[in-house]
Amino acid sequence: MRSTLLDAQRLHAQFAVQTIQNEITTIKQAVNTQGTTANSLFQVIDAPALLNRPVSRLKLYPTAGGVGLGLSILAYALYIVMLVRRDHAVYTPFDLQKVTTTPVIMQFPQLFSTNCTAVG
């Protein structure tokens, strides 16, 4: 009984080895029929598009710099406009008359920081 089981396992192993050897032989034949050069082993699917003349990237840098400079000047101008528009301070009696209809009776003289420290 034991020898029959061992014989069956031996036959199964021999069959597996024979199958693997057949696969190896088939692959070797396929490689031999194709050849071993790079053109026969690989196929180019999408060939690169070659230009007629070289393209210089040198024009891109001044263009990008000009666009950046223009945008920065525009942003600075908008910043200045926002600062001026947000300034609602009263500087002269005419500004006060624009804000309120109350008449200006008296105006303080312009005080400098040196005068303020001497008074206080």
FINUDO-778001 format. One line per 4 residues: their letters; for each residue x, y negated, z negated of C-alpha. Coordinates in steps of 0.001 Angstrom, whole numbers, plus 500000, padded with zeros to 6 digits. Each point is the difference from the previous one (the first is absolute). Layout:
FINUDO-778001
a) X/Y/Z ~ ...
END
This chain:
FINUDO-778001
mrst) 500000/500000/500000 ~ 502776/497651/499038 ~ 501996/500742/503166 ~ 496951/499261/502167
llda) 499572/496613/498365 ~ 503686/499192/500483 ~ 499832/501102/503626 ~ 496981/497750/500623
qrlh) 501820/497035/498470 ~ 503071/500757/502147 ~ 497894/500076/503154 ~ 498284/496749/499042
aqfa) 503377/498301/499392 ~ 501371/501292/503323 ~ 496911/498634/501780 ~ 500471/496590/498346
vqti) 503676/499914/501008 ~ 499114/501019/503570 ~ 497360/497243/500176 ~ 502504/497379/498810
qnei) 502602/501197/502508 ~ 497431/499752/502803 ~ 499169/496413/498934 ~ 503703/499076/500015
ttik) 500450/501509/503458 ~ 496972/498108/501328 ~ 501299/496686/498621 ~ 503473/500607/501459
qavn) 498466/500693/503421 ~ 497926/496814/499799 ~ 503081/497909/499141 ~ 501980/501601/502834
tqgt) 497282/499268/502553 ~ 499759/496357/498925 ~ 503717/499343/499949 ~ 502069/498339/497316
tans) 500408/496457/501335 ~ 498365/497037/498244 ~ 497718/499347/502970 ~ 498624/503521/499915
lfqv) 499498/500180/496216 ~ 498330/496609/499515 ~ 497438/498071/501977 ~ 499619/496198/499963
idap) 496360/499135/499414 ~ 500095/496203/500189 ~ 503018/498597/501779 ~ 501293/496623/498749
alln) 499165/496927/502050 ~ 503208/498327/501128 ~ 500011/496268/500708 ~ 501569/498506/503123
rpvs) 502018/497462/498003 ~ 500975/499719/496340 ~ 497751/498088/497616 ~ 501646/497457/497743
rlkl) 498632/499480/496506 ~ 501899/496699/499743 ~ 496933/497989/501067 ~ 497972/501478/497173
ypta) 502044/498419/497186 ~ 499609/496319/501027 ~ 496336/500588/500786 ~ 499352/501565/496597
ggvg) 502007/497227/498330 ~ 497990/497335/501795 ~ 496718/501617/499033 ~ 501162/500273/496382
lgls) 501149/496372/499946 ~ 496717/498826/501530 ~ 497962/501959/497468 ~ 502060/498671/497104
ilay) 499587/496385/501186 ~ 496260/500561/500384 ~ 499767/501532/496523 ~ 501962/497090/498498
alyi) 497749/497465/501762 ~ 496898/501765/498689 ~ 501522/499999/496514 ~ 500607/496248/500167
vmlv) 496449/499395/501244 ~ 498616/502082/497134 ~ 502067/498054/497481 ~ 498829/496658/501360
rrdh) 496361/501089/500191 ~ 500003/501295/496414 ~ 501478/496773/498626 ~ 497028/498164/498468
avyt) 502025/497690/497762 ~ 499216/496283/499759 ~ 503066/497915/500821 ~ 498653/496514/500792
pfdl) 496903/497972/499121 ~ 498755/500675/503525 ~ 500142/503750/499300 ~ 497981/499389/496846
qkvt) 497381/498080/501954 ~ 499694/502956/502377 ~ 499361/502362/497099 ~ 497574/497905/497931
ttpv) 497918/496866/500401 ~ 501116/498605/496645 ~ 501976/496767/500508 ~ 503650/499833/498983
imqf) 500331/497497/497149 ~ 503607/500467/499001 ~ 503027/501911/501251 ~ 502918/501254/497895
pqlf) 503454/499052/501166 ~ 502120/502769/501458 ~ 501788/501716/497131 ~ 503319/501742/500449
stnc) 501353/502732/497748 ~ 502577/497622/498422 ~ 497225/497618/498931 ~ 497925/502839/498551
tavg) 502829/501246/497755 ~ 500762/496465/498767 ~ 496344/499424/499070 ~ 499429/503380/498376
END
